[in-house]
Amino acid sequence: MTTPAPVSADAPTWPEEFAERYRALGYWRGETFGALLHERAAAHPDRIAVVDGERRWTYGELDRRADRLANGFAARGIGKGDRVVVQLPNVAEFFEVIFGLFRIGALPVFALPAHRETEIRYFCEFTEAVAYVIPDVVAGFDHRELAAKVQAQAPALRDVFVAGEPGPHTPLTDVARDDFVPYDEPEPSDLAFLQLSGGSTGVPKLIPRTHDDYIYSLWGSNEICGVDEDSVFLVVLPAAHNFPLSSPGSLGVLYAGGRVVLCPQPDPETAFPVIEREGVTITGLVPPLALVWTEAGPTARYDLSSLDVLLVGGAKFSEEAARRVRPALNCTLQQVFGMAEGLVNYTRLDDPVETIVATQGRPISAHDEIRVVDDNDQDLEAGQTGHLLTRGPYTIRGYWRAPEHNKRSFTEDGFYRTGDVVRMMERGHLVVEGRAKDQINRGGEKVAPEEVENVVLGHPAVHDVSVVAVPDAYLGERTCAYVILRADAEPLRPVAIKKFVREHGLAAFKVPDRVEFVDAFPQTGIGKVSKKDLRTTAAADQ
């Protein structure tokens, strides 16, 4: 077994034999983010790169802004390898900040707008961040006050930069400078940034991504999703999240020379007029938002005809929900199943309809290695359900500063244990059955929540559903289905949902033991359903 050569002491990386292979195959092209923006700006300086409301920045302007911030950051002593926590909403400043940091080799640590003191303090302390970039006030929350509290507790945090009214901190506009300040530019194999894991327990782990591996995921996604210089991508999810950043995301569209349009909120009343005004061709949603859009689409008073592709990912999109997309929005659905740690799967634009609605796609790369194994790490045959393991040219070999966790999350030969339970079809498409920890053990019988959810979603009165485990003294766990009814639906009794599931042929032990009707689900920072919170609620309500 080859020992990985660390890209830094904190981040395990690919063994050299794998790195050489990925370069020889042309996956790793030796590009950096800072250089690729220079190249796009030189090729078409007057083309619009980023739209934020009335602000329209060309590639030339974005490049100049990134240069000026790079000079300013360097002048303040921020350099290669330094960590900078970036917590900005969907605003144009997000891009000038991250490209400015990319230029000098500093590492953005991507925080989400919903994170608060506990998470931000952890990010700053754990990464020994030297700076923190924030907005002023968003949705009534004053990030400047949060920054002051965190700065008092994080000894390494020297600077807080504010996009907006600075309060006691430094305005971002004061950082930028025209005069060049020398800095040590990064290599393609260097770390580019740290992302947050999508784990639902405890504080997120940090995911180290290099220029080489992440840029491959961008152009690989572009090829599959049909992204080119004419593409107009709408960012409706938080800009810093991996899905809207790279699948193919804003960075993928900038790589292609297309246009990125920022949307402050993801609801149809905010997003639909932006689609009409900007001629948006492609966007990405998590399943709960996709359901809202498909419900609003048929009666929308805006012209959505420019929208060619709707990517849905971040969580399993059920077959019943997937079938609603084309009739409601008249666009092609592309399912995405991926993770910030690396592996991304897409249904292809020319896949048969049944493949698009019933699977979560196949990997970007022919050299994404996929294993589906049983509880003892023994490989299973196609069609059998098991644990997903993967390694490849853009899947990390270890979390940042997490040696003990890495021993559990990676096999000795470098396969990442994703925690997902899947089936692999004959043609390589994956069907996601759920997360290993979400499987419900009901008296020894295993219940996959997604299977039950898919049936319940077929009820004409149901808008959305989430099935979770409830502790039970006799069976160990029972099932509870939280159901949101459609706005125009008549009230239902729980027995109606149970009867519907039973009549659709599922085993009796899969019929929900409890059905609770709710108006909304608790959500994570990116808008996915928080099953952790639902499980807590279900246990408390017994």
N, C-alpha and C positions, 0 to 999 in steps of 0.2 A: 504493500500500500504506500502510495506517495504522500509525503507530508506536505500539507498546504504551505505555501510561502505567504505570510501575512502581508497584506497591503499596508497595514499599520499594526502596531502591537495590539490594538483593540479589536481588529476585525479579521477573522479567518477569511481566506479567499481560495480561489481555485488552484489546485496543484498545477505546476508548470506544464505538465504534459497535456492537461485539459486546456489551459490558456493558449498553448501553441496550436492545438487543434482548432479552437474557435477562431483564432486569427487566420489560420490557413484556410478555413472554410469560408472566410469573408464575413463572419458575423461581427467580429470586433474590427472596426475599420480604423482605429487609431484617432478617433475624433474626440473633442471635448465640447462641452456646452458653450463655453465662451467663444471658441473658434467657430462653431457652426452658426452662431448668430452673426458674427462678423461676415461670414461667407454669404448668408442670406441677404444681409444688408447691402453688401457690395453688389450682389447680383440684381437686386430689385429694391433700391432704397426707398422708392416712393409708393410701394405697395403697402396697403394697410395690414398691419400685424395684429393689433389689439384694439378692440372697441369696448369702451366702458361708458355707457350712457352717451353723452355728447362728445366725449373725448375719443379721438381716433388717432392712434399713434402708428406711424409708418415703421417699416423695418429699420430705416435709417435713424429715426428718432429713438426707437427702443434701444438700438445699438449704442447711440450716443449717451442716452440716459444710463445704461448699464456701465459704460466706460466711466462716466462722471462719478457714479456711486463707487465703482471699484477704486478709483483714485481716492475718494473720500474715506472709504473704509480702511484702505492701506495707510492713509495719513494718520488715522486714529489707532494704528498699531494692530489692526486685525489682519491676519495673514493666513498662509497655507496651513490647513489642518485645524484652525480655530473653529469652534462651534458657535453658531448664531441661531437662536430660536426665532422662527418667523411665524407669527400668528396674525395673518391678515385675512380679511374677508375677500370676496370676489371683486377686487379693484385692480386697476392697471398697475399700481405700485408693486403688487405682488411680483410681477415679471421683471421690472427693473431691479428690484432688490435681489431676487434669486440669481439673475444673470450677472449682476454686479459681484455677488459672492462667488459664483462659479469662476469668474475671471481671475480672482485672486487665490482660488483654491481653498477658500473658507467653506465650511460645511453648513448649509441650512439644516436646521432641525425642524421638520414640518409639523407644527401644532395646528389643531383645528380651531375654528372660531368658538366652538362650544366648550373648549377646555377652560378650566378655572384654576384657582390658586393651588389646589393639591397637585394637579397634573403639571402645571407650568413650573411650579417650584421644583418638582421632581426632575423635569427635563433640564432645567437650568443647573441644578446641583449635580445630577448624575453625569451630564455631559461637560460640566465645568464651562458652560457657555460664557463667552465674554460680552455678548450683546443680545438684545431682545428687541424685535421689531414688531410694532403694534399699530392698530388704528387708535383714534381717540375714543369715540363713543359709538357703539353699534347696538341698535335695538334697546337703547336705554342703559346698556352696561358700559361703565367707564373702565376701559382697559388701562388707563393711566394709573388709576388707584391700585389695580391689581399689580401692575409693574412695580409700583413703589413698595408694596408689601413683599414681593418676591425679591427685589433687589436688596432689601434689608436682611434677607436670610440666605442669599446665595453669594458667597464671598468673591467668586470670580467674575460676577456680572458687573462690568464696568459701565456699560452704556445701554440706554434705552432710547430707541429711535421711534418717533411717532409720525405716521402718515396722517396729518391733520393738525389740529390744535395741540401743541405739545404739553401744556401744563408745566410741571416741574422738570420735564425731560427735554431731549434734543429733537427739534423738528427734522424730519428726514430731508427736507429741502436744504437744510444747512449743512448736510453731510457732503452733498455732491460738490465736486470741484473740477475745473477744466484742466488745471496743470497736472501733468502726468507724475504719478508717484510710483517708483519702481516696486515691483512685487514679484514673487516667485510663482510663475504660472504652473498649473497642475499638469500632470501627465494623464493620458487616456486611461491608464490602469489605476489611477488614484481614486480615492473616494470622492464622490460628488456631493452627497448629502446623506442625511439619516432620516428614514421614514419611521412611522409608528406601526407596530403590529396591530392587527385587527382583533387581538385577543379580548375576550369578554370578562376576564377576571383580573383583578389587580391593575397595576399601572402597565401601560404598553411596553413591550420590548422594542429596542431600537434596531432598525434594519439598515445595514450599510450598503449603499449602492454605488457602483463605480460609473465613470463616464462611459467606458466601453460597454458594460453589460446593459445599462439602462438605455443608451442610445440605440443599441440593437433592438431592444423591445419596442422602441418607437417606430423605426422604419419597417420592422417586421410586421407590426400592427397596421401600419399604413398600407402595406401591400395587400393585406387580407381585407381591410375595411374600405379599400378604394379611395383613400385619402390622397389628394394632390393639391396643387397650388390654387385650384378653384374651390376647394372645400372651405366651408364656413362652419366652425364648431362652436356650439353654445355650451358654456360652462355654467351649469345650474347647480351642481353639487359643489361642496367646498373645494376651492381651487387646489389646495395642498394635498388632497387625498389622492392616493395612487390611481384610482379608476379614472377620474376626470383629468389627471395629469398625464397619463401615458397609455390609455387603452381606447383608441389611440391618443385621445386627450389633447390638451392644449399644447403640450410639448411636441407631440406627434405632428400636429397641424403646423406648428412653427417650423419643425424640421422640413416639412413638405413645402413651406412657403405660402401656406394658406392663411386664413383669417380666424382669429380667436375673438369670440364675443362673450363678454362677461354679463351674467344675469345675477342681480342681487338676491333674488328669492326664486325657489323652484316651482311655485304654484302656477297653474295655468293662466290666471289673470295677469301675472307678471311676465311669464315666459312667452306666452303665445303672441302678444304684440311684438316682442323682440324678434321672434322667428319671422313674422311677416315683414317687419321693417328691414332686417338685415339679410333676408334670404337664407336663413340657416339651413344647411344641408344635412347636418349630422349632430347628434347629441347623445348623452348617456344618462341613464336614470337608475336608481335602485328600485326594486320591485314595488314597494308601497307607493312611490311617486308615479311609476308607470301605470298602476291601477287608477290613480287619480286622473292622470292625463287621458287614459282611454275612456274614462267615464265622461270627461269634459269635452273630448274631441268632437263627437258628432254634432254638438250644438254650439261649437265655438264660432264666434263672430269674426274671427281672424283668418286670414289666408295662410294655411299651413302647407300649401302645395310644394314649397321648396324643400321640405323635409324628406330626404331620401332614406335615411337610415336612423333607426332608434336602437341604440345599444342598451341592453338591460343587464346589469350585473351587480356585484357586491353581496349578493345572496341568491339563493335558489329562486328562480322564476318558474312558477308552476305551469304545467301544460295548459290548464284551463285559462289562466291569466294570459299566457303567451298567445293563445288563439284570438284574443280580443284586440291585439295591436293593429293588424292591417285593416280590419273593418272600421275601427275607430279613427285611425290616424292616416290611413292610406300610405303607409311607408313600410319598408322592409325591416323586420325585426332581426337583430343580430344579438344572440345570447353571448354573454361574456362570463366566464368563470375563471377567476384568477386570484392572486394574492400579492400583497406588497413585497413578500419575500421572493417573488419571481414569477413562476409559471403562470401563463395566461392562455386560456383556451377560448376560441371563438367558433360559433357556427359560421359557415361561409355564406357569402351572399347568394351563391348559386346552389346551395344545398336544397334538397327537396323540402317542402313545407313541413312534412312530418318530422324531419330531422331538426329543423329550426325550432319547432315548438316543443319537442319531446326530449332534446338533449341540450347540454351546456357547452357543446363544441369540442374541438380538438386543438392540440397545442399549436403555438406559433411556429415552432421550429421542428424540423425533421430530427434534430439532435436533442430535443427535450425527451429525456428518458423517463418513462412512466412505469411504475409498478403498482399493482393492486394486490394486497397481501392480506392474509388472515391475521388473527391475533398473535400468531407465532412467527410472523414475518415470512410465511411461506407464500409463494406466488400463486395466484388464483387464475383460472381460465377466464377467457372473455365471457362476459355476461354474468359472472359471479360478483357479488357485492363484498367489498372489503375496504381496507385502509389505503389511501392514496399516498404513495411515496414518489418523489421526483428529484431529478438533478438535471442541469443543463446550462446553456451559455448565459442565462440571465437569472438563474436561481441562486441565491446566496449560499455560502458554505458555513455560515454561522452568524449569530446575532452579535451586536456590538457590546463588548465588555460583559459577556454572559457565558463564561466557560462551563459552568455547571448545567445551565439550561441547554446549552449546545449539545452536551452529552446525551440528553434525553430527546432532543428535537432532530438530531441528525444521526444517520447510521455511520458505522465506521468507514464505509466507502463513499460517504458524502451525499447520500440521499436525504432529502428533507422530508420529515414526517409532517404532512400538512394538517393532520387532524380531521380531514374530510373522509367521508364514507361514500364510495362511488361504485358504479359499474362501468366497465369499458365495453363498448359495442365492437362488432367485428371490424368496422372501418376506422376505429380509433377514437370515435366520439365518446365523451364521458357523460354519464347521467349521474348527477349528484343526488345522493340519498340523504345527506344531512351531515352534521358534525358528529364525530364519535361521542362527544360529551352530551349531545342532544338526544341520543338514542334513549328511549324510555324502556326500562326493564319492568314489565308488568307481570309480576309473579313468574318470572322466567321466560315469558314471551316478549320478544323484542318488537317495539313499535317505532317505526320511522315517522316522525311528525310530518315530514313533507308529503308522504303518501296520503295521510289522512287529510291534510290541508288541501291537497289537490282535489280530492273528492268534494269536500265542503264548498270549495270555490265554485263548483259546478252548480250549486243551488242558485236559482235566479234571483233570490233576495239578498245574497251575500256579496258584500264588497271586498272583504278581506278576512283572513282567519290566521290565528297562530296557535299551535298546539304545544303544550309544555307538560312537564312532569310535575306531579304533586306527591309529596311523601305520604306513604300509607303504611300503617302498622302491620297490616295483614299481607298485602301484596308487594310491599317495598315501595312501589310507585304506581300511581294511577295517572290517567290522562285528563287534562283540562283543555278545552277548546275555547279560546277567546275569539268572539265573532263580532265583526263590524258589519252592520246591514247597510244596504244601499239607501241613499237619501230618500228615494221614493217608495221604499219597501214597506209593507204592512208589518206590524210587530209580529214576532214569532215566539214560540215557546221552545225551551231547550229540547223537548221531546221531538220537535219537528226536524231539528238538525240530526239528532241521533237516528231517527227513522230514515232520513235521506241517506246517511252513511251506510246503514244496514242494508238498504235496498239496492245499493250500488255494489254489493258483492264482497265487501271487505269482511275479514274474519271478525267474529263477535268481540274478540279481545281488543280489536282496533277501534271499535265504536267509542267515542269519547265518554268517559265516566261523568264528566261535568261539562256543561256548556254555559259560558258567561257572555252576555251581550254587553259590549262596551262601545263608547263613541270614538276612541282612539287608542293606539298602542304607545307605550313608552318607546323612545327612539334613542339610538346611539348618535354620536356627533355628526355622522354623515347621512342620517335619515333611515338607517336600517332598523328593523324591529329589534328591540332589546329583549331577547328571551330571558336573559338573566333577571331583569327587573320583573318580567311576567311571572317567572318561577317564584320569586320572592313574594309577590302579591298573592299568587295562588296558595302558597303555603300559609301565609298569614290569614287568609280568608276562610280557612277550613273550620 
